[in-house]
Structures are given as C-alpha cells and as structure tokens.
Amino acid sequence: MSLAIGLVGLGAIAKAQHLPAIAATEGVHLAAIASRNAALPDVPSHHGLTEMLAAHPELDIVSLCTPPQGRFEQGMEVLHAGRHLMLEKPPAMSLSEIETLRETAAQAGRTIFATWHSREAAAVEAARTWLLERKAKHITIAWREDVRKWHPGQEWIWQPGGLGVFDPGINALSILTRLLRDPVHLRSATLSIPEGRQTPIAAELTLCAGDTPVTAQFDWRETGDELWRITIETDEGDLAQLDKGGAEFSVNGVQICSGDNHEYARLYARMRDLVAQGQSDLDLAPLRLVADAFMTARFSTVAPFDTEAAQ
C-alpha cells in the first residue's frame, strides 16, 4: 500500500528536494499540492491547505514546506483533520508551538516527524560510529555561505521566526547533536544583525558537550565557495573532518566515507516507516540550541547588507 502525500508549499526546497525524494521513495506517492503561487501540471493543485484537505480525504500525510511563520496553525489544521504531519526544518517558530503540536499528535494518534535533513547526509553516520570509540578534545564548526545565492528575495528569513543565519546553521547543530553522546549546551552567543533586519546574518557560538568544548561560526556573507565543515580533534591526536554538509568524512587527511545527496529520500522513507509503526520522531535538540542563542546572546548591529545582489 502506498501512502498518499499532500505537499504544502512549492518553493525552491520543495522543487529541488521534496518532489524528487517522494518520487524516489517506495511506498509513498504525491497526491496533491497546496501553494498560493505555483502548481504542477500532473498533480491536483490547490491554493491553500484547507482546500486541499477538503478535496482529498484520501491523504495520509501532509508535508509542510512553508516558512516557519504560520506553520503552527497549518500543523494544527493537519492534525485536527486526522492526517499525519511531516515538518521541514525548523519544525516551528518556537519551542512552545512544537510542544503543542507534539501533544496534539499524541492525542489524535497521528505521527509527527520533525525532519533534520543534514543528519541524513551520506557520511554523518560513519563519523558518528568513528567518534563513538574516541574522545573528542575539541570540535569546531564553520558554516559559511552566501545568502544571496541560497535565499534570493526571501524576506521571511529576515523577519521574526525566520532564524536568519540559523536557517542553515541549524543544519550544523542537527549534525552535532547526532554525533555526540552527551547533550550539547550553549555557553555564549554573539549575533550580528544588519541594520533594517530582525534576524542575524552571522553568529558565533561557544558550546560544550560534557567536557568537550565546541565553537561554531555561522556567516551568510561568504563570497567564495560554501564552507560547511565540522572539525573534530581527539585526545589521541586524530584530526577528523565532516565536510560539505556531511557528505564527506576524512581522518588525518584520508577519506573514510563520501556519497551523493539522498537526504530527503531517507526522510520520506523514515516517515513511511514511522506511520507504519504508529510512532513519532520529534527531536528538538537543534531548535533548543537556537532558542538558547537568542535568549542569551550579545547582539551587535552591522552595516546593511545588499541581499538582492546575486552572485
């Protein structure tokens, strides 16, 4: 039996990742689309979630690919309609919203899945397995990219709830919290906010996991190639790197694992299996760290940044 999926939001991430992932995953199929500004020629398309739910009682799962602002209301509507709920990252605009969604899903007997696609990158599990047998002495995260390339014209990222540079930075935190056995805690944060904006364009964090210090630098002003790298120093003198957002893992300069991008296909397979098992998966560790950063940060104002100047 194939599970019918309704996809809400047909923006860049849905087109580049969700649509091909659904098509590549056995046991699920795309049954409907809800989008204010886009449609697909061969799939029933609707202007909103309410319309889609009413028109398609056969839908098993609704996957929300919309910006985090407003996702809580959409998620509650999905659950009250008796459908299973899959959430693009970040799963909601606040921790209280996602906790209410969790409770509502449990009461309704529905599956809820907060997805962290970077955890499904090809080399993350190889790095995690390698680290389980070692002691990390220090971990450094460098996550730098050009916002003009990855989010052209997307004003929601600069508004409250849009997270700013934490929109990609939370990917690094999702990997970090998967790699380490000990819980990760924030110690300090400095957030740089451009004039006229409400979310940061750069962030520097100090964290710890047990007695292992972690430093992280997120920056959206990179003008060269993207740098998505986690460097791990061990007490035995090894130097490991999880690079390209988790696609490659090397130790002391020797590549251990690499692979192509199948992150979203793994997410949809996981959602299929969760529904079959009657379970949910709602790990909020990455979102908690971002919330902690906003709660405890030192804020600095930086010069306005021309976000429309595409490379």
For each residue, the residues with C-beta under 8 A, 3 or more apart:
1: 27
2: 27 28 29
3: 27 28 29 60 61 272 275
4: 28 29 31 32 56 58 59 60 61
5: 22 28 29 30 31 59 60 61 62 63 268
6: 31 32 33 34 52 53 56 59 61 62 63 83
7: 10 14 18 19 22 30 32 33 34 62 63 65
8: 33 34 35 49 52 62 63 64 65 66 74
9: 14 34 35 64 65 66 67 88
10: 7 14 15 33 35 37 38 39 40 65
11: 14 15 38 65
12: 15 16
13: 16 17 18 65 88
14: 7 9 10 11 17 18 19 65
15: 10 11 12 18 19
16: 12 13 20
17: 13 14 20 21 117 263 264
18: 7 13 14 15 21 22 63 65 264
19: 7 14 15 22 23 30 40
20: 16 17 23 24 264 265
21: 17 18 24 25 264 265 267 268
22: 5 7 18 19 25 28 29 30 268
23: 19 20 30
24: 20 21 262 265
25: 21 22 28 265 268 269 272
26: 269
27: 1 2 3 269 272
28: 2 3 4 5 22 25 61 268 271 272
29: 2 3 4 5 22
30: 5 7 19 22 23 33 43
31: 4 5 6 43 44 56 58 59
32: 4 6 7 43 44 45 46 52 55 56 59
33: 6 7 8 10 30 38 39 40 43 44 45 46 52
34: 6 7 8 9 45 46 47 48 49 51 52
35: 8 9 10 38 39 45 46 47
36: 47 48
37: 10
38: 10 11 33 35 45
39: 10 33 35 43 45
40: 10 19 33 43 45
41:
42:
43: 30 31 32 33 39 40
44: 31 32 33 55 56
45: 32 33 34 35 38 39 40
46: 32 33 34 35 49 51 52 55
47: 34 35 36 51
48: 34 36 51 52
49: 8 34 46 52 53 62 74 77 78
50: 53 54 77
51: 34 46 47 48 54 55
52: 6 8 32 33 34 46 48 49 55 56 59
53: 6 49 50 56 59 62 77 78 81 83
54: 50 51
55: 32 44 46 51 52
56: 4 6 31 32 44 52 53 59
57:
58: 4 31
59: 4 5 6 31 32 52 53 56 62 83
60: 3 4 5 83 84 275
61: 3 4 5 6 28 83 84 85 86 111 271 275
62: 5 6 7 8 49 53 59 78 83 84 85 86
63: 5 6 7 8 18 86 87 88 271
64: 8 9 71 74 75 78 85 86 87 88
65: 7 8 9 10 11 13 14 18 88
66: 8 9 70 71 74 88
67: 9 70 71 156 157 161 162
68: 71 90 91 92 93 161 162 163
69: 93 156 159 160 161 162
70: 66 67 73 74
71: 64 66 67 68 74 75 87 91 92 93 97
72: 75 76 92 93 94 97 98 100 101
73: 70 76 77
74: 8 49 64 66 70 71 77 78
75: 64 71 72 78 79 85 87 92 101 112
76: 72 73 79 80 100 101 104
77: 49 50 53 73 74 80 81
78: 49 53 62 64 74 75 81 83 85
79: 75 76 82 83 85 101 104 105 108 110 112
80: 76 77 104 108
81: 53 77 78
82: 79 108 110
83: 6 53 59 60 61 62 78 79 110
84: 60 61 62 110 111 112 113 271 275
85: 61 62 64 75 78 79 101 105 110 111 112 113
86: 61 62 63 64 112 113 115 267 271
87: 63 64 71 75 91 92 101 112 113 114 115
88: 9 13 63 64 65 66 91 115
89: 114 115 116 117 170 171 174 286
90: 68 93 163 167 170 286 287 290
91: 68 71 87 88 98 101 114 115 282 284 287
92: 68 71 72 75 87 95 97 98 101 287
93: 68 69 71 72 90 97 160 161
94: 72 97 98 161 291
95: 92 98 99 284 287 288 291
96: 99 100
97: 71 72 92 93 94 100 101
98: 72 91 92 94 95 101 102 114 282 284 287
99: 95 96 102 103
100: 72 76 96 97 103 104
101: 72 75 76 79 85 87 91 92 97 98 104 105 112
102: 98 99 105 106 112 280 282
103: 99 100 106 107
104: 76 79 80 100 101 107 108
105: 79 85 101 102 108 110 111 112 280
106: 102 103 109 280
107: 103 104
108: 79 80 82 104 105
109: 106 278
110: 79 82 83 84 85 105
111: 61 84 85 105 271 274 275 278 279 280
112: 75 79 84 85 86 87 101 102 105 280 281 282
113: 84 85 86 87 267 270 271 274 280 281 282
114: 87 89 91 98 281 282 283 284
115: 86 87 88 89 91 267 270 271
116: 89 119 120 171 174 178 283 286
117: 17 89 120 121 171 263 264 267
118: 121 124 171 172 174 175 245 246 263
119: 116 124 174 175 178 246
120: 116 117 124 262 263 264 266 267
121: 117 118 124 175 245 246 247 259 261 263
122: 246 247 248 257 258 259 260 261 262
123: 126 127 242 246 247 248 249 256 257 258 259
124: 118 119 120 121 127 128 175 178 179 242 246 249
125: 128 129
126: 123 129 130 249 256 257
127: 123 124 130 131 179 230 232 240 242 246 249 257
128: 124 125 131 132 178 179
129: 125 126 132 133
130: 126 127 133 134 240 249 251 256
131: 127 128 134 136 179 180 232 240
132: 128 129 181
133: 129 130
134: 130 131 234 235 236 238
135: 212 234 235 236
136: 131 139 180 209 212 232 233 234 235
137: 212 233 234 235
138: 212 213 214 215 232 233
139: 136 176 209 212 213 214 215 230 231 232 233
140: 214 215 216 230 231
141: 172 176 214 215 216 217 218 229 230 231
142: 216 217 227 228 229 231
143: 168 169 171 172 216 217 218 219 227 228 229
144: 217 218 219 220 221 222 226 227 228
145: 149 150 168 219 220 222 226 227 228
146: 149 150 220 221 222 223 226 311
147: 150 151 157 165 201 220 221 305 307
148: 151 152 306 307 308 309 310 311
149: 145 146 152 310 311
150: 145 146 147 168
151: 147 148 154 157 167 307
152: 148 149 307 308 310
153: 308
154: 151 157
155: 158 159
156: 67 69 159 161 162
157: 67 147 151 154 162 163 164 167 199
158: 155 162 164 197 198 199 307
159: 69 155 156 162 198 199
160: 69 93 198 199
161: 67 68 69 93 94 156
162: 67 68 69 156 157 158 159 167 198 199
163: 68 90 157 166 167 169 170 199 290
164: 157 158 167 191 193 197 199 200 201 203 220
165: 147 168 169 199 200 201 202 203 218 219 220
166: 163 169 170 199 200 203 218 290 293
167: 90 151 157 162 163 164 170
168: 143 145 150 165 171 172 218 220 228
169: 143 163 165 166 172 173 203 216 218 290
170: 89 90 163 166 167 173 174 286 287 289 290
171: 89 116 117 118 143 168 174 175 228 245
172: 118 141 143 168 169 175 176 216 218 228 230
173: 169 170 176 177 184 216 285 286 289 290
174: 89 116 118 119 170 171 177 178 285 286
175: 118 119 121 124 171 172 178 179 230 242 246
176: 139 141 172 173 179 180 184 207 209 214 216 230
177: 173 174 180 184 283 285 286 289
178: 116 119 124 128 174 175
179: 124 127 128 131 175 176 230 232 242
180: 131 136 176 177 184 209 212
181: 132 209
182: 209 210 212
183: 209 285
184: 173 176 177 180 207 208 209 214 285 289
185: 207 208 209 292
186: 189 205 206 207 289 292 293 296
187: 206 207 208
188: 205 206 296 298
189: 186 203 204 205 206 292 293 294 296 297 298
190: 203 204 297 298 299 300
191: 164 200 202 203 293 294 297 298 299 300
192: 200 201 202 203 299 300 301 302
193: 164 197 198 199 200 201 299 300 301 302
194: 197 201 301 302 303 304 305
195: 301 302 303 304
196: 304
197: 158 164 193 194 201 305
198: 158 159 160 162 193
199: 157 158 159 160 162 163 164 165 166 193
200: 164 165 166 191 192 193 203
201: 147 164 165 192 193 194 197 219 220 221 302 305
202: 165 191 192 217 218 219 220 221 302
203: 164 165 166 169 189 190 191 192 200 216 217 218 219 293 297
204: 189 190 215 216 217 218
205: 186 188 189 214 215 216 217 218 289 293
206: 186 187 188 189 213 214 215 216
207: 176 184 185 186 187 213 214 215 216 289
208: 184 185 187 211 212 213 214
209: 136 139 176 180 181 182 183 184 185 212 214
210: 182
211: 208
212: 135 136 137 138 139 180 182 208 209
213: 138 139 206 207 208
214: 138 139 140 141 176 184 205 206 207 208 209
215: 138 139 140 141 204 205 206 207
216: 140 141 142 143 169 172 173 176 203 204 205 206 207
217: 141 142 143 144 202 203 204 205
218: 141 143 144 165 166 168 169 172 202 203 204 205
219: 143 144 145 165 201 202 203 222
220: 144 145 146 147 164 165 168 201 202 305
221: 144 146 147 201 202 305
222: 144 145 146 219 225 226 227
223: 146 311
224:
225: 222
226: 144 145 146 222
227: 142 143 144 145 222
228: 142 143 144 145 168 171 172 243 244 245 246
229: 141 142 143 241 242 243 244
230: 127 139 140 141 172 175 176 179 241 242 243
231: 139 140 141 142 239 240 241 242
232: 127 131 136 138 139 179 238 239 240 241 242
233: 136 137 138 139 238 239
234: 134 135 136 137 237 238 239 240
235: 134 135 136 137
236: 134 135
237: 234
238: 134 232 233 234 251 252
239: 231 232 233 234 251 252 253
240: 127 130 131 231 232 234 249 250 251 252
241: 229 230 231 232 248 249 250
242: 123 124 127 175 179 229 230 231 232 246 248 249
243: 228 229 230 247 248 249 250
244: 228 229 247 248
245: 118 121 171 228
246: 118 119 121 122 123 124 127 175 228 242
247: 121 122 123 243 244 258 259 260 261
248: 122 123 241 242 243 244 255 257 258
249: 123 124 126 127 130 240 241 242 243 255 256 257 258
250: 240 241 243 253 254 255 256
251: 130 238 239 240 254 256
252: 238 239 240
253: 239 250
254: 250 251
255: 248 249 250 258
256: 123 126 130 249 250 251
257: 122 123 126 127 248 249
258: 122 123 247 248 249 255
259: 121 122 123 247 262
260: 122 247
261: 121 122 247
262: 24 120 122 259 265 266
263: 17 117 118 120 121 266 267
264: 17 18 20 21 117 120 267 268
265: 20 21 24 25 262 268 269
266: 120 262 263 269 270
267: 21 86 113 115 117 120 263 264 270 271
268: 5 21 22 25 28 264 265 271 272
269: 25 26 27 265 266 272 273
270: 113 115 266 267 273 274 281
271: 28 61 63 84 86 111 113 115 267 268 274 275
272: 3 25 27 28 268 269 275 276
273: 269 270 276 277
274: 111 113 270 271 277 279 280 281
275: 3 60 61 84 111 271 272 278
276: 272 273
277: 273 274
278: 109 111 275
279: 111 274
280: 102 105 106 111 112 113 274
281: 112 113 114 270 274
282: 91 98 102 112 113 114
283: 114 116 177 286
284: 91 95 98 114 287 288
285: 173 174 177 183 184 288 289
286: 89 90 116 170 173 174 177 283 289 290
287: 90 91 92 95 98 170 284 290 291
288: 95 284 285 291 292
289: 170 173 177 184 186 205 207 285 286 292 293
290: 90 163 166 169 170 173 286 287 293 294
291: 94 95 287 288 294 295
292: 185 186 189 288 289 295 296
293: 166 186 189 191 203 205 289 290 296 297
294: 189 191 290 291 297
295: 291 292
296: 186 188 189 292 293
297: 189 190 191 203 293 294
298: 188 189 190 191
299: 190 191 192 193
300: 190 191 192 193
301: 192 193 194 195
302: 192 193 194 195 201 202 305
303: 194 195
304: 194 195 196
305: 147 194 197 201 220 221 302
306: 148 309
307: 147 148 151 152 158
308: 148 152 153
309: 148 306
310: 148 149 152
311: 146 148 149 223
